[in-house]
Amino acid sequence: MDIVSVGTANMDFILKVPSFVEPDSEMNIERLHISPGGSALNFAVHSARNGLVTGIIVMLGLDYFGDIIYSRLENEGVDIGCVSRVREGTGMTFVSVDERGRRSIYSFMGANKKLAIGKKEIDYISGANLVHLGGTYLEIAFPVAEHADVLSFAPGALLAAYGMSTLRPIFRNTDILFLNEHELKLLTGKSTQDGVNLLIDEGIPLIVITKGGKGAEVYTEKDMIKYKVEEVRALDTTGAGDAFAAGFIASWLRNKGLNECLKRGHECALKNLKRLGAI
């Protein structure tokens, strides 16, 4: 197995609206898009589309939405040997997207909160060349980091908010860290450069900071690479970070240079920005 993705899988409800609703008011929905999503699922699907043998560890409900997600993973070529089901509602995310591509998100974790890492999951993780850990619970993140031979970590705002001291055991085993500027600030409480320096001092070999329409930057102990892009009008940014990480990792596993990794990451993210939904 090239990659195993661990984290959440949801049914996403994307609502295209003229603007965000005010309290005690009503807003017309211009477009409604319903499709599978969640950090682990998004990454796994984009990884498989990049030609990598990809597996996933998630928990789905034994319900209609769980069936849809399960089938979609199969159809996308993602290995479902470690997809578990539970008698609980499948996770759901409701995302309002305004005219500027900004998002307002409400999440129902549902079956995601029942995910656990046992022997079956550990064996699955141990057999992967790389494990990608997205935003999830600490109870999942710690054992995944412990058993992964090579770890790519994209904590998202959920885990970044715990701060450096709580996530330090994960950072000790992290080979590639993905953050956007907001998550970097949440995690370190510092400016971009000071925050990156702090993470380098933690011993993380490769740090990727995404900056939306301004591109991305890669930091190592000895080097910094900037990758600038032409700013585009985003229809929806949902899942763009996951698509970027999958493209970057696909090139990295093929021993491409960091500039090529950044380029591929942006190519994958750009496709997401032009449509509603993460996949």
C-alpha positions as semicolon CSV with decimal commas, in nm:
position;residue;x (nm);y (nm);z (nm)
1;M;0,000;0,000;0,000
2;D;0,138;0,341;-0,096
3;I;-0,077;0,551;0,137
4;V;-0,330;0,506;0,416
5;S;-0,548;0,805;0,502
6;V;-0,691;0,833;0,854
7;G;-0,956;1,070;0,985
8;T;-1,312;1,167;0,904
9;A;-1,562;1,079;0,633
10;N;-1,884;1,278;0,599
11;M;-2,169;1,354;0,368
12;D;-2,119;1,718;0,267
13;F;-2,408;1,952;0,197
14;I;-2,267;2,252;0,010
15;L;-2,500;2,553;-0,002
16;K;-2,414;2,828;-0,251
17;V;-2,561;3,150;-0,108
18;P;-2,542;3,522;-0,198
19;S;-2,416;3,603;0,153
20;F;-2,412;3,452;0,500
21;V;-2,740;3,464;0,686
22;E;-2,792;3,701;0,981
23;P;-2,954;3,578;1,306
24;D;-3,335;3,554;1,286
25;S;-3,333;3,596;0,908
26;E;-3,364;3,380;0,597
27;M;-3,147;3,338;0,288
28;N;-3,222;3,182;-0,049
29;I;-2,994;2,891;-0,151
30;E;-2,882;2,940;-0,511
31;R;-2,731;2,594;-0,557
32;L;-2,722;2,278;-0,347
33;H;-2,448;2,017;-0,392
34;I;-2,446;1,691;-0,191
35;S;-2,144;1,461;-0,204
36;P;-1,905;1,261;0,017
37;G;-1,637;1,458;0,200
38;G;-1,430;1,472;0,519
39;S;-1,054;1,515;0,547
40;A;-0,955;1,147;0,524
41;L;-1,194;1,074;0,239
42;N;-1,096;1,383;0,040
43;F;-0,726;1,301;0,068
44;A;-0,777;0,931;-0,013
45;V;-0,983;1,000;-0,326
46;H;-0,737;1,257;-0,459
47;S;-0,446;1,026;-0,376
48;A;-0,605;0,744;-0,574
49;R;-0,671;0,983;-0,863
50;N;-0,297;1,061;-0,857
51;G;-0,229;0,693;-0,926
52;L;-0,128;0,580;-0,578
53;V;-0,249;0,260;-0,414
54;T;-0,455;0,413;-0,137
55;G;-0,640;0,283;0,166
56;I;-0,851;0,458;0,426
57;I;-0,939;0,419;0,794
58;V;-1,274;0,578;0,877
59;M;-1,601;0,498;1,053
60;L;-1,932;0,518;0,864
61;G;-2,285;0,474;0,986
62;L;-2,503;0,182;0,883
63;D;-2,735;0,416;0,699
64;Y;-2,817;0,556;0,357
65;F;-2,535;0,812;0,356
66;G;-2,286;0,553;0,479
67;D;-2,383;0,329;0,185
68;I;-2,327;0,616;-0,060
69;I;-1,982;0,695;0,081
70;Y;-1,881;0,328;0,089
71;S;-1,976;0,282;-0,275
72;R;-1,805;0,604;-0,381
73;L;-1,479;0,493;-0,219
74;E;-1,500;0,162;-0,404
75;N;-1,571;0,335;-0,733
76;E;-1,276;0,571;-0,684
77;G;-1,040;0,275;-0,638
78;V;-0,974;0,334;-0,267
79;D;-0,915;0,016;-0,066
80;I;-1,199;-0,024;0,187
81;G;-1,051;-0,306;0,392
82;C;-1,036;-0,083;0,700
83;V;-1,363;0,105;0,657
84;S;-1,577;0,025;0,961
85;R;-1,954;0,064;1,006
86;V;-2,153;0,132;1,323
87;R;-2,519;0,173;1,412
88;E;-2,496;0,549;1,428
89;G;-2,567;0,828;1,183
90;T;-2,291;0,894;0,930
91;G;-2,110;1,222;0,987
92;M;-2,248;1,524;0,803
93;T;-2,113;1,870;0,725
94;F;-2,321;2,169;0,618
95;V;-2,114;2,428;0,434
96;S;-2,245;2,767;0,324
97;V;-2,033;2,925;0,049
98;D;-2,079;3,295;-0,033
99;E;-2,008;3,486;-0,354
100;R;-1,642;3,532;-0,255
101;G;-1,586;3,160;-0,191
102;R;-1,575;3,205;0,187
103;R;-1,726;2,929;0,398
104;S;-1,936;2,888;0,710
105;I;-1,930;2,530;0,838
106;Y;-2,149;2,328;1,073
107;S;-2,039;1,971;1,147
108;F;-2,220;1,667;1,287
109;M;-1,951;1,415;1,378
110;G;-2,188;1,118;1,408
111;A;-2,015;0,785;1,341
112;N;-1,674;0,955;1,318
113;K;-1,658;0,976;1,695
114;K;-1,683;0,596;1,719
115;L;-1,360;0,538;1,524
116;A;-1,094;0,351;1,723
117;I;-0,745;0,226;1,643
118;G;-0,715;-0,145;1,723
119;K;-0,494;-0,428;1,602
120;K;-0,656;-0,443;1,257
121;E;-0,599;-0,071;1,203
122;I;-0,242;-0,085;1,337
123;D;-0,154;-0,370;1,099
124;Y;-0,307;-0,171;0,811
125;I;-0,106;0,139;0,908
126;S;0,216;-0,060;0,946
127;G;0,184;-0,195;0,592
128;A;0,169;0,151;0,430
129;N;0,464;0,339;0,284
130;L;0,312;0,661;0,420
131;V;0,022;0,743;0,651
132;H;-0,169;1,070;0,614
133;L;-0,340;1,190;0,931
134;G;-0,605;1,457;0,891
135;G;-0,812;1,646;1,145
136;T;-0,960;1,398;1,393
137;Y;-0,968;1,323;1,765
138;L;-0,652;1,312;1,977
139;E;-0,744;0,955;2,075
140;I;-0,702;0,861;1,709
141;A;-0,407;1,087;1,628
142;F;-0,172;0,958;1,899
143;P;-0,175;0,583;1,813
144;V;-0,168;0,656;1,438
145;A;0,145;0,869;1,481
146;E;0,303;0,604;1,701
147;H;0,266;0,323;1,446
148;A;0,323;0,506;1,115
149;D;0,663;0,450;0,953
150;V;0,632;0,777;0,757
151;L;0,373;1,032;0,870
152;S;0,213;1,321;0,686
153;F;0,009;1,533;0,929
154;A;-0,256;1,792;0,841
155;P;-0,410;1,877;1,178
156;G;-0,658;2,136;1,054
157;A;-0,798;2,392;1,295
158;L;-0,953;2,120;1,514
159;L;-0,621;1,974;1,627
160;A;-0,405;2,285;1,577
161;A;-0,611;2,460;1,846
162;Y;-0,470;2,221;2,107
163;G;-0,131;2,390;2,075
164;M;0,229;2,278;2,060
165;S;0,260;2,103;2,395
166;T;-0,037;1,872;2,338
167;L;0,064;1,778;1,984
168;R;0,434;1,734;2,058
169;P;0,414;1,350;2,074
170;I;0,271;1,352;1,720
171;F;0,531;1,600;1,593
172;R;0,810;1,368;1,710
173;N;0,699;1,120;1,443
174;T;0,587;1,369;1,175
175;D;0,780;1,376;0,848
176;I;0,564;1,629;0,661
177;L;0,339;1,888;0,826
178;F;0,067;2,073;0,632
179;L;-0,080;2,394;0,774
180;N;-0,247;2,705;0,640
181;E;-0,164;3,045;0,788
182;H;-0,462;3,043;1,024
183;E;-0,377;2,697;1,157
184;L;-0,013;2,796;1,205
185;K;-0,122;3,091;1,418
186;L;-0,361;2,870;1,618
187;L;-0,091;2,611;1,676
188;T;0,203;2,834;1,768
189;G;0,054;3,172;1,857
190;K;0,327;3,331;1,649
191;S;0,385;3,498;1,312
192;T;0,450;3,280;1,009
193;Q;0,829;3,291;1,026
194;D;0,852;3,260;1,404
195;G;0,594;2,980;1,401
196;V;0,780;2,790;1,133
197;N;1,108;2,831;1,322
198;L;0,943;2,687;1,631
199;L;0,824;2,384;1,434
200;I;1,167;2,334;1,278
201;D;1,315;2,338;1,628
202;E;1,073;2,056;1,712
203;G;1,257;1,848;1,451
204;I;0,988;1,832;1,180
205;P;1,185;1,778;0,856
206;L;0,937;1,928;0,608
207;I;0,678;2,199;0,674
208;V;0,431;2,313;0,407
209;I;0,240;2,636;0,463
210;T;-0,047;2,700;0,221
211;K;-0,144;3,063;0,167
212;G;-0,458;3,046;-0,045
213;G;-0,438;3,267;-0,351
214;K;-0,080;3,363;-0,261
215;G;0,052;3,012;-0,318
216;A;0,249;2,804;-0,070
217;E;0,586;2,779;0,102
218;V;0,799;2,480;0,199
219;Y;1,043;2,500;0,487
220;T;1,324;2,267;0,587
221;E;1,603;2,318;0,837
222;K;1,829;2,456;0,563
223;D;1,598;2,592;0,294
224;M;1,276;2,776;0,209
225;I;1,094;2,754;-0,124
226;K;0,812;2,986;-0,230
227;Y;0,562;2,884;-0,495
228;K;0,349;3,170;-0,624
229;V;0,032;3,127;-0,826
230;E;-0,204;3,352;-1,013
231;E;-0,499;3,428;-0,790
232;V;-0,826;3,280;-0,915
233;R;-1,186;3,342;-0,819
234;A;-1,283;3,039;-0,612
235;L;-1,630;2,894;-0,647
236;D;-1,574;2,681;-0,336
237;T;-1,261;2,612;-0,128
238;T;-1,400;2,297;0,037
239;G;-1,140;2,020;0,023
240;A;-0,880;2,229;-0,161
241;G;-0,625;2,177;0,115
242;D;-0,677;1,800;0,108
243;A;-0,641;1,796;-0,271
244;F;-0,322;2,003;-0,245
245;A;-0,174;1,767;0,015
246;A;-0,258;1,460;-0,196
247;G;-0,093;1,608;-0,505
248;F;0,214;1,716;-0,308
249;I;0,253;1,376;-0,143
250;A;0,204;1,189;-0,472
251;S;0,500;1,375;-0,622
252;W;0,705;1,348;-0,301
253;L;0,665;0,969;-0,293
254;R;0,789;0,961;-0,653
255;N;1,105;1,145;-0,541
256;K;1,022;1,465;-0,728
257;G;1,181;1,795;-0,624
258;L;0,997;2,021;-0,383
259;N;0,909;2,270;-0,658
260;E;0,748;1,989;-0,856
261;C;0,563;1,875;-0,542
262;L;0,426;2,226;-0,492
263;K;0,327;2,251;-0,857
264;R;0,134;1,924;-0,849
265;G;-0,033;2,020;-0,522
266;H;-0,159;2,345;-0,674
267;E;-0,279;2,171;-0,989
268;C;-0,495;1,942;-0,778
269;A;-0,623;2,223;-0,555
270;L;-0,709;2,442;-0,855
271;K;-0,948;2,181;-0,991
272;N;-1,133;2,189;-0,658
273;L;-1,166;2,566;-0,654
274;K;-1,361;2,562;-0,979
275;R;-1,646;2,341;-0,856
276;L;-1,873;2,285;-0,557
277;G;-1,768;2,005;-0,325
278;A;-1,445;1,841;-0,219
279;I;-1,430;1,556;-0,473
